[in-house]
Amino acid sequence: MATPPKHDAQTIHQAIDRVAAAIASRHAATGRLLVLGIANGGVVFARRLVAALKRAGLRPGTGTIDISFHRDDIGANPIPKEHAPTLIPHDVNGATVILADDVLHSGRTVKAALDELFDHGRPDCVELAVLVDRNGRLLPVAATYTGIVLVAEDDEKVLVRLDADNPKRDTLITEPAHKSKPRRANPVI
């Protein structure tokens, strides 16, 4: 297998700036713009987008979408310890909502995020901004805004680390996916 691709912090920051510029261009006159980070990977990405949008003169609301209870694999992937609840700063009815996530892969996370969003109301428009778009779709989902496009094998995992405290430590790597070990049954006492 070839050396896994790695993107440095500067490449990641440039990708975020490109996404923010595309959003700012399209939504310069949008009145009720909301950027919601899909927990957990999209939260820091959403914050970075909002900061860039504010520098461009926009004033979007920002929040978090928790997809835990809408996942179709909740039995295999329990709610993480770093649980980020859904926090939406204003009514989504009639708003333009941009869902933000770090990696778009199968499309299942986006589907769960849409389910959660529509539990809170009916936006006028929903768009998707992703830092990394990789292949492997299982659902017909496409990003409206994409920072980086990667081609990864089925047995590879794309890992994004956006450091909330020190953006110079941001990384994006592709590495072999490890099969999870089968769970051992609890002994009967």
Secondary structure as the mmCIF struct_conf table of DSSP 4:
data_model
#
loop_
_struct_conf.conf_type_id
_struct_conf.id
_struct_conf.beg_label_comp_id
_struct_conf.beg_label_asym_id
_struct_conf.beg_label_seq_id
_struct_conf.end_label_comp_id
_struct_conf.end_label_asym_id
_struct_conf.end_label_seq_id
HELX_LH_PP_P HELX_LH_PP_P1 ALA A 2 PRO A 5
STRN STRN1 LYS A 6 HIS A 7
HELX_RH_AL_P HELX_RH_AL_P1 ALA A 9 ARG A 26
BEND BEND1 HIS A 27 HIS A 27
TURN_TY1_P TURN_TY1_P1 ALA A 28 ALA A 29
BEND BEND2 GLY A 31 ARG A 32
STRN STRN2 LEU A 33 ILE A 38
TURN_TY1_P TURN_TY1_P2 ALA A 39 GLY A 41
HELX_RH_AL_P HELX_RH_AL_P2 GLY A 42 ARG A 55
TURN_TY1_P TURN_TY1_P3 ALA A 56 GLY A 57
STRN STRN3 GLY A 61 ILE A 65
HELX_RH_3T_P HELX_RH_3T_P1 SER A 68 HIS A 70
TURN_TY1_P TURN_TY1_P4 ASP A 72 ALA A 76
BEND BEND3 ASN A 77 ASN A 77
HELX_LH_PP_P HELX_LH_PP_P2 PRO A 78 PRO A 80
BEND BEND4 LYS A 81 GLU A 82
STRN STRN4 LEU A 87 LEU A 87
BEND BEND5 PRO A 89 HIS A 90
TURN_TY1_P TURN_TY1_P5 ASN A 93 GLY A 94
STRN STRN5 THR A 96 LEU A 104
BEND BEND6 HIS A 105 GLY A 107
HELX_RH_AL_P HELX_RH_AL_P3 ARG A 108 ASP A 119
BEND BEND7 HIS A 120 HIS A 120
BEND BEND8 ASP A 124 ASP A 124
STRN STRN6 CYS A 125 ARG A 134
BEND BEND9 ASN A 135 ASN A 135
BEND BEND10 LEU A 138 PRO A 140
BEND BEND11 THR A 144 THR A 144
STRN STRN7 TYR A 145 LEU A 150
TURN_TY1_P TURN_TY1_P6 ASP A 154 ASP A 155
STRN STRN8 GLU A 156 ARG A 161
BEND BEND12 ALA A 164 ASP A 165
HELX_RH_3T_P HELX_RH_3T_P2 PRO A 167 ARG A 169
STRN STRN9 THR A 171 PRO A 176
HELX_LH_PP_P HELX_LH_PP_P3 ALA A 177 VAL A 188
#
